[in-house]
Amino acid sequence: MNPQTPTIAPNDCYTLLSLVEAPNYAYRISAMVTDLTGGRVRLEAGNLHRALQKLVRQGLLETIPTPPGATGDNRRRYYELTDLGRRALATQAVQIGDLAAALGRARPRLEAEG
C-alpha cells in the first residue's frame, strides 16, 4: 500500500462506495450502505456522523454545497469522494481481491481440516 493512502475500515469502505457515483447526504448514505450490504450493515446516525467527519479529516471525503437539482432540506450536508478517497478505495479493492483469491486457494484445505 502506498504510505500516503490510508487503510480503510470495512464500514468506511461501504460509506465511500456509496459516494462513488454521486455526492450525497448522511441519511441517504446510510440507506445506500444498508442496500449495498443486503441489510447486514446499518449505520446509526451518531456513528455515521462521526465516521463522516473522520473521513473528511483523513481527506477521503469533502463537504460540498448542495448540488444543483437537489431537493429537500437546505440544511443537509453533502459529502463527496475526493481523489484520495477514490485511490484509497481502489487500493482497498485490489487488496480485498488478492485476499479473496488467497482464501479461494486455501478453501479446500480449510474445509478438509474442519
C-alpha positions as CSV (number, residue, x, y, z in Angstrom):
1,M,0.0,0.0,0.0
2,N,1.2,3.5,-0.8
3,P,2.2,5.1,2.5
4,Q,0.1,8.2,1.6
5,T,-3.1,6.0,1.0
6,P,-4.8,5.4,4.3
7,T,-6.1,2.0,5.3
8,I,-9.9,1.9,5.3
9,A,-12.1,0.1,7.8
10,P,-14.9,-2.1,6.3
11,N,-17.8,0.1,7.3
12,D,-15.8,3.1,5.9
13,C,-15.4,1.3,2.7
14,Y,-19.1,0.9,2.4
15,T,-19.6,4.6,3.1
16,L,-17.0,5.6,0.4
17,L,-18.6,3.1,-2.0
18,S,-22.0,4.8,-1.5
19,L,-20.4,8.0,-2.9
20,V,-18.7,6.6,-6.0
21,E,-21.5,7.7,-8.3
22,A,-22.5,11.0,-6.8
23,P,-22.3,13.2,-3.7
24,N,-25.0,12.5,-1.0
25,Y,-26.1,13.4,2.5
26,A,-25.9,11.3,5.6
27,Y,-29.3,9.7,5.7
28,R,-29.1,8.7,2.1
29,I,-25.5,7.3,2.6
30,S,-26.8,5.2,5.5
31,A,-29.7,3.8,3.3
32,M,-27.3,3.1,0.5
33,V,-24.9,1.2,2.8
34,T,-27.8,-0.9,4.1
35,D,-28.7,-1.6,0.4
36,L,-25.1,-2.4,-0.6
37,T,-24.8,-4.9,2.2
38,G,-28.2,-6.5,1.9
39,G,-29.0,-5.2,5.4
40,R,-26.0,-6.7,7.1
41,V,-24.6,-3.3,7.9
42,R,-26.7,-0.5,9.3
43,L,-25.0,2.8,10.2
44,E,-26.7,4.6,13.0
45,A,-26.9,8.4,12.8
46,G,-24.4,9.3,15.6
47,N,-21.8,6.7,14.4
48,L,-22.2,7.7,10.8
49,H,-21.7,11.4,11.5
50,R,-18.5,10.6,13.5
51,A,-17.3,8.4,10.7
52,L,-18.1,11.0,8.0
53,Q,-16.1,13.6,10.0
54,K,-13.2,11.2,10.4
55,L,-13.2,10.5,6.6
56,V,-13.2,14.3,5.9
57,R,-10.3,14.8,8.3
58,Q,-8.4,12.0,6.5
59,G,-9.0,13.7,3.2
60,L,-11.1,10.9,1.8
61,L,-14.3,12.9,1.7
62,E,-15.1,16.6,1.5
63,T,-18.3,18.5,2.2
64,I,-19.8,20.4,-0.7
65,P,-22.6,22.9,-1.2
66,T,-26.0,21.4,-2.0
67,P,-25.7,20.0,-5.6
68,P,-27.8,21.7,-8.3
69,G,-31.2,20.0,-8.6
70,A,-31.1,18.5,-5.1
71,T,-34.4,18.8,-3.3
72,G,-35.3,18.7,0.3
73,D,-33.8,20.4,3.4
74,N,-31.2,23.0,2.6
75,R,-29.5,22.3,5.9
76,R,-28.3,18.9,4.7
77,R,-24.6,18.5,4.5
78,Y,-23.5,16.8,1.3
79,Y,-20.3,14.6,1.1
80,E,-18.2,13.9,-2.0
81,L,-15.5,11.4,-2.5
82,T,-12.1,13.1,-3.0
83,D,-9.4,11.9,-5.4
84,L,-7.5,10.4,-2.4
85,G,-10.7,8.7,-1.4
86,R,-11.1,7.1,-4.8
87,R,-7.4,6.0,-4.8
88,A,-7.7,4.5,-1.3
89,L,-10.9,2.7,-2.3
90,A,-9.2,1.3,-5.5
91,T,-6.2,0.2,-3.4
92,Q,-8.5,-1.5,-1.0
93,A,-10.4,-3.2,-3.8
94,V,-7.1,-4.7,-5.1
95,Q,-6.1,-5.9,-1.6
96,I,-9.5,-7.4,-0.9
97,G,-9.4,-9.1,-4.3
98,D,-6.0,-10.6,-3.5
99,L,-7.2,-11.8,-0.1
100,A,-10.3,-13.3,-1.7
101,A,-8.1,-15.2,-4.2
102,A,-5.8,-16.5,-1.5
103,L,-8.8,-17.6,0.6
104,G,-10.2,-19.3,-2.5
105,R,-7.0,-21.3,-3.0
106,A,-6.9,-22.2,0.7
107,R,-10.6,-23.2,0.9
108,P,-10.1,-26.9,0.0
109,R,-7.6,-27.2,2.8
110,L,-9.7,-25.3,5.3
111,E,-12.7,-27.5,4.5
112,A,-10.7,-30.7,4.7
113,E,-9.4,-29.9,8.1
114,G,-12.7,-28.6,9.5
